[in-house]
Amino acid sequence: MLKSSLCQFGALKGVIYDFEIIGDVLPMHTHSEEDVHITMVTKGAFIARGNGWEQRIEKGNLIDWQPNQPHEFEALESDSRIVNIVKGV
């Protein structure tokens, strides 16, 4: 089951997503300029998907999303985690 919790690091805000089992999915979504984020994989591995593409990402990888860029994540390992840090103003 996918779990999320808000986080704050000084002035930075974001969300931590814990994917408990293989196959947990954070469904396709987009963000505006105000809430677009950077994704850091801190545990495990994922398939990140968008419109017409997919990429394996794992611990240590970082993705810098652009506003209105559709994306989703599917856990390839149990106990995987991503941390999203909001870039918006």
C-alpha positions as CSV (number, residue, x, y, z in Angstrom):
1,M,0.0,0.0,0.0
2,L,1.3,3.5,-0.9
3,K,1.7,5.8,2.0
4,S,2.5,9.6,1.9
5,S,3.6,12.1,4.5
6,L,4.3,15.8,4.2
7,C,7.8,17.0,5.0
8,Q,9.6,20.3,5.4
9,F,13.4,20.9,5.3
10,G,13.9,24.5,6.3
11,A,12.2,26.5,3.6
12,L,11.8,23.5,1.4
13,K,8.5,21.6,1.3
14,G,7.6,18.2,-0.1
15,V,6.1,14.8,0.2
16,I,7.6,11.4,1.1
17,Y,6.0,8.4,-0.6
18,D,6.6,4.9,0.8
19,F,5.7,2.1,-1.6
20,E,5.3,-1.0,0.7
21,I,5.0,-3.7,-2.0
22,I,6.1,-4.4,-5.5
23,G,3.5,-2.9,-7.9
24,D,2.4,0.0,-5.7
25,V,1.6,2.9,-8.0
26,L,1.5,6.7,-7.7
27,P,-0.9,7.2,-10.6
28,M,-0.3,9.5,-13.6
29,H,-0.6,13.2,-12.7
30,T,0.8,16.6,-13.5
31,H,1.7,19.7,-11.5
32,S,1.4,23.5,-12.1
33,E,4.3,25.9,-11.8
34,E,3.4,26.4,-8.2
35,D,3.7,22.8,-7.2
36,V,6.1,21.2,-9.7
37,H,8.8,19.1,-8.0
38,I,12.1,17.3,-8.1
39,T,11.9,13.6,-7.3
40,M,14.7,11.8,-5.4
41,V,14.7,8.0,-5.1
42,T,16.0,7.3,-1.6
43,K,15.2,3.5,-1.4
44,G,14.4,0.8,-3.9
45,A,13.6,1.0,-7.6
46,F,10.8,2.2,-9.8
47,I,9.5,2.5,-13.4
48,A,8.7,6.2,-14.0
49,R,6.3,6.7,-16.9
50,G,5.0,9.7,-18.8
51,N,3.2,10.2,-22.1
52,G,5.0,7.9,-24.5
53,W,8.1,7.1,-22.3
54,E,9.2,5.0,-19.4
55,Q,12.5,4.8,-17.5
56,R,13.9,2.7,-14.7
57,I,15.0,4.8,-11.7
58,E,16.6,3.6,-8.5
59,K,18.3,4.8,-5.3
60,G,20.3,7.9,-6.0
61,N,18.5,9.0,-9.1
62,L,16.9,12.4,-9.4
63,I,14.3,13.7,-11.8
64,D,13.7,17.4,-12.4
65,W,10.1,17.7,-13.6
66,Q,8.7,20.5,-15.7
67,P,5.2,22.0,-15.1
68,N,2.4,20.1,-16.8
69,Q,4.6,17.1,-17.5
70,P,2.6,13.9,-16.9
71,H,4.3,11.3,-14.8
72,E,3.7,8.2,-12.6
73,F,5.7,5.8,-10.5
74,E,5.5,2.0,-10.1
75,A,7.5,0.2,-7.4
76,L,9.8,-2.5,-8.7
77,E,10.9,-3.5,-5.1
78,S,9.1,-3.7,-1.8
79,D,9.9,-0.9,0.7
80,S,10.8,1.7,-1.9
81,R,10.7,5.4,-1.3
82,I,10.7,8.7,-3.3
83,V,11.0,12.2,-1.9
84,N,9.4,15.0,-3.9
85,I,10.7,18.5,-3.2
86,V,8.5,21.3,-4.5
87,K,10.3,23.8,-6.8
88,G,7.4,26.3,-7.2
89,V,7.4,29.8,-5.9
